[in-house]
Amino acid sequence: MGTILLVILILVVIGALPSWPHSRSWGYGPSGITGLIVIVLIIMLLTGRL
């Protein structure tokens, strides 16, 4: 379960990167938020709370 969740979150982080013309003006907002979520989930996985 944790591995599947980690793979999905990595895909979300890649998808949130502002590399397309319509999303260049978004800045670091989407990737920053998803990166923060990934960090929190990794900490929860390492401590065994998830």
ABEGO torsion letter per residue (X at the ends): XAAAAAAAAAAAAAAABBABAAAAAAEAAAAAAAAAAAAAAAAAAAAGAX
